[in-house]
Amino acid sequence: MTSKIKDTFSEIKAENRKALITYIVSGDPDLETTLEIMHTMVKEGADIIELGIPFSDPMAEGISIQKGHERALKKGASLIDALQLVAQFRSSNKKTPIVFMGYMNTFESLGAQAFMAKAVSAGVDGILIVDMPPEESSKFSDHAIKNNIDIIRLIAPTTSLDRAKKISSQSSGYIYYISVKGITGASNIDADDVKNKVEVLQTFTDLPIAIGFGIKDAISASSVKDIADGIVAGSVFVDLIGEGNDVLNMVAKKTKELKEVLG
């Protein structure tokens, strides 16, 4: 049985284009608006949506996404809310893959078996747990495999070759390659360095590789779009949400801008 994420990347490859993966925080600025934003992103060309699960200490995030987590937490947003949100999304969209991105404490609060069961029921397709190294993920990996949920993993510019091989071998769905050193929202992408690193990664895995961190507009997306299989844009959307001015229209414009670059 293939996964929704695998099928999506196969379709994108057949259409000779690159994947647009968008990130927002569940419950930011509120759950109702998050749902509207998800549908807006899909309408304007998002292929996969990464849904951040609010957490009090999102250590890998820059200030933009930290603020998004804070706004969601102030509204009381939780993992259970995110699962219910996906179920609502699935009532009219059965196709677009949804990936939960978050931190181990949040998911451990439910336990691997209970979380995976709820995730399948809601319609979640993958998880990306930032602080879950392969060595500490056997329970989650086992239950994910049983439930056909992909485990996406991060690989950074500073990751050693041996480590990158190990991470790649224990990933599914796609590899999320961090294009810059630092936290989400960092800038100054070195396209040549990213290209060299991604070419090495491609010798380790047949999985699609998506490039994230620092992609905010058509220029930054263009600089890396030919290097891998897709891009991830997050901080730029969370910033637009935080500004609170005509959010749906602004998100639509930014999604369309990125989509046009990717074909």
HELIX and SHEET records of a PDB file:
HELIX    1   1 LYS A    4  ALA A   14  1                                  11    
HELIX    2   2 LEU A   31  LYS A   43  1                                  13    
HELIX    3   3 ILE A   63  LYS A   74  1                                  12    
HELIX    4   4 LEU A   79  ARG A   90  1                                  12    
HELIX    5   5 MET A  104  GLU A  108  1                                   5    
HELIX    6   6 ALA A  112  ALA A  122  1                                  11    
HELIX    7   7 PRO A  134  GLU A  136  5                                   3    
HELIX    8   8 SER A  138  LYS A  146  1                                   9    
HELIX    9   9 LEU A  161  SER A  169  1                                   9    
HELIX   10  10 ALA A  191  LEU A  201  1                                  11    
HELIX   11  11 ALA A  218  VAL A  224  1                                   7    
HELIX   12  12 SER A  235  GLU A  243  1                                   9    
HELIX   13  13 VAL A  247  LEU A  262  1                                  16    
SHEET    1   A 9 ASP A 150  ILE A 151  0                                        
SHEET    2   A 9 GLY A 126  ILE A 129  1                                        
SHEET    3   A 9 ILE A  98  GLY A 102  1                                        
SHEET    4   A 9 ILE A  48  GLY A  52  1                                        
SHEET    5   A 9 ALA A  19  VAL A  25  1                                        
SHEET    6   A 9 GLY A 230  ALA A 233  1                                        
SHEET    7   A 9 ILE A 209  GLY A 212  1                                        
SHEET    8   A 9 ILE A 175  ILE A 178  1                                        
SHEET    9   A 9 ARG A 153  ILE A 155  1                                        
END                                                                             
